[in-house]
Amino acid sequence: MNEASIVQDSSSGAEITAKPKSFNFVVRWSAIAMMSAIISLSGWALSSPIGSSPDDDYHLPSIWCGQGFRDGLCEEGSEPGSVQVPKTTMANSICFAFQSDNSGICEYSNSLVNLEDHHNLKNKLYPPVFYWAMSWFASEDISAATISIRIANSIFIVLTITTLIILLPKHLRRIPTLSLLISCIPLGIFLIPSTNPSGWAFVSLVISFSALLGFLAVSDGPRRFSLATLFVFGLLLGAGSRPDAAAYLIIVLGIVSWISYSREKLNLANVLFIVTSFVALVVIHFSARQSQSILSGGFQLQSNDSQTPQPNFFTNLAQLPELWVGVFGKWGLGWLDTPMPAVVWMITLCIFTAVIFASVRWFDFRQSLATLITLSALVFIPMYILTVSGLSVGQQIQPRYLLPLIALLGAVALYRSSNNTGLRLSFGQVVLIGAGLFISNTLALHLNTRRYVTGMDEHGLNLDQSIEWWWADSPISPGTVWISASLSFALLLLSLWKLREVLGLPGDAKN
């Protein structure tokens, strides 16, 4: 952290040595960055009602039953395999899902009702770790519990990423910082502070990729042990949330092993560590019922798709980028019923592709092949599922399933082997990226809040007018939440710029 950086003097072309940032400076701006990130994510957590993330009618009862039967939360149902859960956890989505003009106002009830099989306690479609972890926040006050889960997820992810960045060598710190930033808006930043396991899956690949690279790059024992622990923790986040994330993490193992391969690193301890991780991921992936169903073509057409003609392979291939662009806002948020304006996905997609394109200049053969493998996964995996299930692009397979691979693509492209290699950006380019991220996040958060406060049939900048839904007894208005979260995101971007030398970010300094 005390290394001096080399800066190019624009007037003379000479290189001058910049003073290193003081410890107090780094601590101060790091604290500001962490608090800004948490407040920004918390704004997203408050912007939508109970049941607003996709398939929450499955995920919320599964969370409430994450520790099995508990009085008042999850009790044994009247039929074998059924459970009794608070009504709002399973039914709150019904009154607004797929109806974007409806606000988020629904009948609230914490009375227990019977739920036959639409929960993970019986189906075991998903790994149990996410539901178990979130179940500690479940209570009879469903609103308070939902907010607690969302904000706890926000704090948890921010602290994990911060710890990872501290432990990583300087030349690898940009990977988690930038790859998550350029891929999170609007879908990722909506999912992280939610009750949906896809939020964990999104960050898990970047955490595991970065931690394993760091583990293989550093030599001192305590730091290697800490990074190994974080890598395993990343595996637990991904494989414990979604079965497809376990499959993606196998790809991470292969890519890191390929990029980092050298005779010095090919020792017994490293090989055993990677092989053990591989075997564990394979077992976890195939132990989930959803994995077996997907591999055998288990995705079924929805009833309103029953008259759709059989899909054509080449048509699907040509339309496949629609799923990729959906990550950046081309598809709606929530139950796919919160449309984003074209300006959001246009800005975020341009930023992501520009960073990838600018990084290509610094690729060597290994990084080029690793990037190609990640791109191939983005093609092969959804095409396989679509083909074996007889689906067309737009049916069943959603962009959030591919979001972790999009983030991984950014992480692979941003990799550099030392402080003297990798992406460089001018001050003007950094300003454009920061402004674009701020604008797209601000617009996306406003529209997501608008969709639930009044429904999309109302318009206008002021979110505090004609309110139909908001959290009961909340002392903070929707407009205040939007402004606070948006300004906090701007402060986060400023903090990252202030810390660019420490984080190894591609600014005007050659760090």
C-alpha positions in Angstrom: 0.0 0.0 0.0 3.0 2.3 0.4 4.4 1.8 -3.1 5.0 4.9 -5.1 3.2 5.1 -8.4 4.7 6.2 -11.7 2.7 9.0 -13.5 3.2 10.3 -17.0 3.7 14.1 -17.2 1.4 15.1 -20.0 3.4 18.3 -20.9 6.9 16.8 -21.1 6.3 13.1 -21.5 8.6 12.5 -18.6 7.8 10.0 -15.9 7.6 11.3 -12.3 7.3 9.4 -9.1 4.1 10.2 -7.1 4.0 10.1 -3.4 2.5 7.0 -1.9 -0.9 7.3 -0.1 -0.7 7.4 3.7 -2.2 4.7 5.7 -4.8 7.1 7.2 -5.8 8.2 3.7 -6.4 4.6 2.6 -8.3 3.6 5.7 -10.5 6.7 5.5 -11.5 6.3 1.8 -11.8 2.5 2.3 -14.4 3.1 5.0 -16.2 5.6 2.9 -16.3 3.1 0.0 -17.6 0.3 2.1 -20.4 2.5 3.7 -21.3 3.9 0.3 -21.6 0.5 -1.2 -23.8 -0.8 1.7 -26.1 2.3 1.6 -26.4 2.0 -2.2 -27.3 -1.7 -2.0 -29.7 -1.0 0.9 -31.5 1.5 -1.3 -32.1 -1.3 -3.8 -33.2 -3.6 -0.9 -35.9 -1.1 0.1 -37.0 -0.3 -3.5 -39.3 -3.3 -3.9 -41.8 -5.2 -1.7 -41.9 -8.7 -0.3 -41.8 -11.3 -3.1 -40.4 -9.0 -5.8 -37.4 -11.0 -6.9 -38.0 -13.7 -9.4 -39.6 -17.0 -8.1 -39.9 -15.6 -4.6 -43.0 -17.6 -4.1 -40.6 -20.6 -4.0 -37.6 -18.9 -2.4 -39.3 -17.2 0.6 -41.1 -20.3 1.9 -37.8 -22.2 1.4 -36.0 -19.6 3.5 -38.7 -19.8 6.2 -38.2 -23.6 6.2 -34.4 -23.4 5.8 -33.9 -24.9 9.3 -36.8 -27.4 9.0 -39.9 -27.1 11.1 -40.1 -24.2 13.5 -43.2 -23.0 15.4 -44.8 -20.0 13.8 -42.4 -20.0 10.8 -42.5 -23.4 9.2 -44.7 -26.1 10.5 -45.7 -29.6 9.2 -48.5 -29.4 6.7 -51.7 -31.4 6.5 -50.4 -33.6 3.6 -47.2 -35.6 3.4 -44.4 -33.3 2.1 -46.4 -30.1 2.6 -45.6 -27.3 5.0 -47.4 -24.5 6.6 -45.7 -21.1 6.2 -46.9 -17.4 6.6 -49.2 -16.6 3.8 -47.4 -13.5 2.6 -44.2 -15.4 2.0 -45.9 -17.5 -0.7 -48.7 -15.2 -1.9 -47.4 -11.7 -1.9 -46.1 -11.8 -5.5 -49.5 -12.8 -6.9 -51.1 -9.4 -6.9 -48.3 -7.6 -8.8 -46.2 -10.2 -10.7 -46.4 -9.8 -14.5 -48.6 -6.8 -14.0 -46.3 -3.8 -14.2 -49.1 -1.2 -13.8 -50.0 -2.7 -10.4 -48.2 -1.3 -7.4 -46.7 -3.5 -4.8 -49.6 -3.2 -2.4 -50.9 -6.6 -1.3 -52.8 -8.1 1.5 -50.4 -8.7 4.4 -50.9 -11.9 6.5 -48.6 -13.8 8.7 -51.1 -16.5 9.4 -49.9 -20.0 8.5 -51.3 -21.6 5.3 -50.7 -25.0 3.7 -48.1 -25.2 0.9 -48.0 -28.5 -0.8 -44.8 -28.9 -2.8 -43.5 -25.5 -4.0 -40.6 -25.3 -1.5 -37.1 -26.6 -1.2 -37.7 -28.7 1.9 -39.5 -31.2 -0.3 -38.3 -30.6 -3.8 -34.6 -30.0 -3.1 -34.2 -28.3 -6.4 -31.6 -26.0 -5.0 -28.7 -26.6 -2.6 -29.8 -25.8 1.0 -27.0 -23.5 2.1 -28.5 -20.2 1.0 -31.9 -21.0 2.5 -30.3 -22.1 5.8 -28.2 -19.0 6.1 -31.1 -16.7 5.3 -33.5 -18.6 7.6 -31.7 -17.1 10.7 -33.4 -13.8 9.8 -36.9 -15.3 9.3 -39.5 -14.2 11.8 -43.3 -13.7 12.1 -42.7 -10.1 11.1 -42.3 -10.8 7.4 -41.6 -7.3 6.3 -38.8 -6.8 8.9 -37.4 -10.2 8.1 -37.3 -9.5 4.4 -35.6 -6.2 4.9 -33.1 -7.8 7.3 -32.2 -10.5 4.8 -31.7 -8.0 2.0 -29.5 -5.6 4.0 -27.6 -8.5 5.7 -26.8 -9.8 2.2 -25.6 -6.4 1.2 -23.3 -6.1 4.2 -22.1 -9.6 3.9 -21.1 -9.3 0.2 -19.4 -5.9 0.8 -17.3 -7.2 3.7 -16.4 -10.4 1.8 -15.2 -8.4 -1.3 -13.3 -5.9 0.9 -11.5 -8.8 2.7 -10.6 -10.3 -0.6 -9.2 -7.1 -2.0 -7.1 -6.6 1.1 -5.6 -10.1 0.9 -5.0 -10.0 -2.9 -1.6 -8.9 -4.3 -1.9 -5.4 -5.8 -1.9 -6.6 -9.4 -5.0 -8.7 -8.8 -7.1 -6.3 -6.9 -8.7 -4.7 -9.9 -10.3 -8.0 -10.8 -13.1 -8.2 -8.2 -13.4 -4.4 -8.0 -13.9 -3.7 -11.7 -15.5 -7.0 -12.9 -18.4 -6.7 -10.5 -18.8 -3.0 -11.1 -19.1 -3.2 -14.8 -21.4 -6.2 -14.8 -23.8 -5.5 -11.9 -26.1 -2.8 -13.3 -29.0 -3.3 -13.2 -29.6 -7.1 -12.7 -26.7 -7.9 -10.3 -27.2 -4.9 -8.1 -30.9 -5.8 -7.8 -30.2 -9.5 -7.0 -27.4 -9.0 -4.3 -29.8 -7.3 -1.8 -32.6 -9.7 -2.4 -34.0 -13.0 -1.2 -33.0 -14.8 -4.4 -30.0 -17.2 -4.4 -28.9 -15.8 -7.8 -27.3 -12.9 -5.9 -24.8 -15.3 -4.2 -24.2 -17.1 -7.5 -23.3 -13.8 -9.2 -20.5 -12.8 -6.8 -19.3 -16.3 -6.1 -17.5 -16.8 -9.4 -15.6 -13.5 -9.1 -14.6 -14.3 -5.5 -13.4 -17.8 -6.3 -11.6 -16.8 -9.4 -9.8 -13.9 -7.7 -9.0 -15.8 -4.5 -7.6 -18.8 -6.3 -5.4 -16.6 -8.5 -4.1 -14.9 -5.3 -3.6 -18.2 -3.6 -1.3 -19.4 -6.4 0.4 -16.0 -6.7 1.5 -15.3 -3.1 4.1 -17.2 -1.2 3.7 -16.3 2.5 1.8 -19.0 4.4 -0.8 -17.0 6.4 -1.8 -15.1 3.3 -2.1 -18.2 1.2 -4.2 -19.9 3.9 -6.5 -16.8 4.1 -6.9 -16.8 0.3 -7.5 -20.5 0.2 -10.2 -20.1 2.9 -11.8 -17.3 0.8 -11.7 -19.5 -2.3 -13.5 -22.3 -0.4 -15.9 -19.7 0.9 -16.6 -18.6 -2.6 -17.3 -22.2 -3.7 -19.7 -22.5 -0.8 -21.5 -19.3 -1.8 -22.0 -20.5 -5.4 -22.5 -24.2 -5.0 -24.6 -23.6 -1.9 -27.0 -21.3 -3.8 -27.6 -22.7 -7.3 -26.6 -26.0 -8.9 -25.6 -24.2 -12.2 -23.1 -22.1 -10.1 -21.3 -25.3 -9.1 -20.9 -26.1 -12.8 -19.6 -22.6 -13.5 -17.1 -22.9 -10.7 -15.7 -26.0 -12.3 -14.9 -23.7 -15.3 -13.2 -21.3 -12.9 -10.9 -24.0 -11.6 -9.9 -24.9 -15.2 -9.3 -21.3 -16.2 -7.3 -20.3 -13.2 -5.2 -23.5 -13.5 -4.5 -22.7 -17.1 -3.7 -19.0 -16.6 -1.5 -19.6 -13.5 0.3 -22.8 -14.7 4.0 -22.9 -14.1 6.5 -25.6 -12.8 6.9 -23.7 -9.6 3.2 -23.8 -8.9 2.8 -27.4 -10.0 3.4 -28.9 -6.5 1.5 -31.6 -4.7 -0.3 -29.2 -2.3 -1.7 -27.0 -5.0 -2.7 -29.9 -7.2 -4.5 -31.7 -4.3 -6.3 -28.5 -3.4 -7.6 -27.9 -6.9 -8.5 -31.6 -7.5 -10.3 -31.8 -4.2 -12.3 -28.7 -5.1 -13.1 -30.1 -8.5 -14.5 -33.4 -7.1 -16.5 -31.5 -4.4 -18.1 -29.3 -7.1 -19.0 -32.2 -9.3 -20.7 -34.0 -6.4 -22.6 -30.9 -5.3 -23.7 -30.1 -8.8 -25.2 -33.5 -9.5 -26.7 -33.9 -6.1 -29.3 -31.2 -6.8 -32.4 -32.4 -8.5 -32.5 -29.3 -10.7 -29.2 -30.3 -12.3 -30.4 -33.7 -13.3 -33.6 -32.2 -14.6 -31.8 -29.6 -16.7 -29.3 -32.2 -18.2 -32.2 -34.4 -19.3 -34.2 -31.5 -20.8 -36.4 -31.0 -17.8 -37.3 -27.3 -18.5 -40.9 -27.4 -19.6 -42.7 -24.9 -21.7 -45.1 -22.6 -19.9 -48.7 -23.0 -20.7 -48.9 -19.8 -22.7 -46.0 -21.1 -24.9 -47.7 -24.4 -25.8 -48.6 -23.3 -29.3 -45.1 -22.1 -30.1 -43.4 -23.8 -33.1 -40.4 -26.1 -32.5 -37.3 -23.9 -32.2 -34.6 -23.9 -34.8 -31.0 -24.4 -33.6 -29.6 -21.7 -35.8 -32.4 -19.3 -34.9 -31.6 -19.8 -31.3 -27.9 -19.3 -31.9 -28.6 -16.0 -33.7 -30.9 -14.8 -30.9 -28.6 -16.0 -28.1 -27.1 -12.5 -27.4 -30.5 -11.4 -26.3 -29.9 -13.3 -23.1 -26.5 -11.7 -22.6 -27.9 -8.2 -23.2 -30.7 -9.0 -20.7 -28.1 -8.9 -18.0 -27.5 -5.2 -18.7 -31.2 -4.3 -18.6 -32.6 -5.4 -22.0 -34.9 -7.7 -20.0 -37.0 -6.4 -17.1 -36.1 -6.8 -13.4 -38.1 -8.6 -10.8 -40.5 -11.0 -12.4 -39.3 -9.7 -15.7 -42.1 -7.1 -15.4 -40.0 -4.0 -14.5 -38.9 -2.7 -17.9 -35.7 -0.7 -18.1 -35.3 2.1 -20.7 -32.9 1.6 -23.5 -30.5 4.2 -22.1 -29.8 1.9 -19.1 -28.8 -1.2 -21.1 -27.1 0.8 -23.8 -24.8 2.5 -21.3 -24.0 -0.6 -19.3 -23.5 -2.8 -22.3 -21.2 -0.2 -23.9 -19.1 0.1 -20.7 -18.7 -3.6 -20.4 -17.8 -4.3 -24.0 -15.5 -1.3 -24.1 -13.5 -2.5 -21.0 -13.3 -6.0 -22.6 -12.2 -4.6 -25.9 -9.6 -2.3 -24.4 -8.2 -5.3 -22.4 -7.6 -7.4 -25.5 -4.5 -5.4 -26.3 -2.7 -6.9 -23.3 -3.7 -10.5 -23.7 -1.1 -13.2 -24.1 -1.9 -16.7 -25.5 -3.1 -18.1 -22.2 -5.4 -15.2 -21.4 -6.8 -15.2 -24.9 -7.7 -18.9 -24.7 -9.1 -18.4 -21.2 -11.3 -15.6 -22.5 -12.4 -17.8 -25.4 -13.3 -20.6 -23.1 -15.5 -18.3 -21.0 -17.2 -17.0 -24.2 -17.7 -20.6 -25.3 -19.4 -21.4 -22.0 -21.8 -18.4 -22.6 -22.7 -20.0 -25.9 -22.6 -23.7 -25.2 -24.4 -23.9 -21.8 -27.6 -22.0 -22.8 -27.6 -23.6 -26.3 -27.5 -27.1 -24.8 -30.3 -26.4 -22.3 -32.4 -24.7 -25.0 -31.8 -27.6 -27.4 -32.5 -30.6 -25.1 -35.5 -28.8 -23.6 -37.0 -27.8 -27.0 -37.1 -24.1 -26.1 -36.5 -20.9 -28.0 -34.5 -17.9 -26.7 -37.0 -16.0 -24.5 -38.6 -19.1 -23.0 -37.7 -20.2 -19.5 -34.0 -19.5 -19.6 -33.4 -16.1 -18.1 -30.4 -13.7 -18.2 -29.8 -14.1 -14.4 -28.7 -17.7 -15.1 -25.9 -16.4 -17.2 -25.0 -13.3 -15.1 -22.2 -15.2 -13.2 -20.6 -16.1 -16.5 -20.8 -12.5 -17.7 -19.0 -11.3 -14.5 -16.4 -14.1 -15.0 -15.8 -12.9 -18.5 -15.0 -9.5 -17.2 -12.8 -10.9 -14.5 -10.8 -13.0 -17.0 -10.3 -10.1 -19.3 -9.1 -7.8 -16.5 -6.5 -10.3 -15.3 -2.9 -9.2 -15.4 0.2 -11.1 -14.4 2.1 -8.1 -12.8 1.8 -4.5 -12.0 3.3 -3.5 -15.3 0.8 -5.2 -17.6 -2.9 -5.0 -18.2 -5.6 -2.5 -19.1 -4.8 1.3 -19.2 -7.4 4.0 -19.2 -7.0 7.7 -19.6 -8.6 10.2 -17.1 -11.3 11.0 -19.7 -12.2 7.3 -20.2 -12.5 6.8 -16.4 -14.8 9.8 -16.2 -17.0 8.5 -18.9 -17.2 5.0 -17.3 -18.0 6.5 -13.9 -20.6 8.9 -15.3 -22.2 6.1 -17.3 -22.4 3.8 -14.3 -23.9 6.5 -12.1 -26.5 7.5 -14.7 -27.6 3.9 -15.4 -27.8 3.0 -11.7 -29.7 6.1 -10.8 -32.3 5.6 -13.6 -32.6 1.8 -12.9 -33.2 2.4 -9.2 -35.8 5.1 -9.9 -37.7 3.0 -12.3 -37.6 -0.1 -10.0 -38.9 2.0 -7.1 -41.6 3.6 -9.3 -42.8 0.3 -10.5 -43.8 -0.8 -7.0 -44.6 2.6 -5.3 -47.3 3.4 -7.9 -47.1 1.0 -10.8 -45.7 1.9 -14.2 -48.9 3.6 -15.2 -47.7 6.6 -13.2 -44.8 8.8 -14.3 -42.8 11.7 -13.0 -39.6 12.3 -11.1 -41.1 12.7 -7.6 -41.5 9.3 -6.1 -43.2 10.7 -3.0 -46.4 11.6 -4.9 -49.4 9.3 -5.2 -47.8 6.6 -3.1 -49.8 3.3 -3.2 -47.2 1.0 -1.6 -44.3 1.6 0.8 -42.9 -0.2 3.8 -45.3 0.3 6.8 -44.1 2.7 9.5 -41.0 3.5 7.5 -39.6 6.9 8.5 -37.8 7.2 5.1 -39.8 8.1 2.0 -39.2 6.4 -1.4 -37.7 9.6 -2.9 -35.3 9.9 0.0 -34.2 6.3 -0.4 -33.6 6.8 -4.1 -31.6 10.1 -3.7 -29.6 8.7 -0.8 -28.7 5.4 -2.6 -27.9 7.2 -5.8 -25.6 9.7 -4.1 -24.0 6.9 -2.2 -23.2 5.1 -5.4 -21.6 8.3 -6.7 -19.5 8.5 -3.5 -18.5 4.8 -4.0 -17.2 5.6 -7.5 -15.3 8.6 -6.1 -13.8 6.5 -3.4 -12.6 3.9 -5.8 -10.9 6.7 -7.9 -9.2 8.0 -4.7 -8.0 4.5 -4.0 -7.0 3.7 -7.6 -3.3 3.3 -6.8 -3.9 0.9 -3.9 -6.5 -1.1 -5.9 -4.4 -1.3 -9.0 -7.1 0.3 -11.1 -6.4 1.4 -14.6 -6.4 5.2 -14.1 -3.9 7.9 -15.0 -1.3 6.2 -12.8 0.8 3.3 -14.1 -0.1 1.0 -11.3 
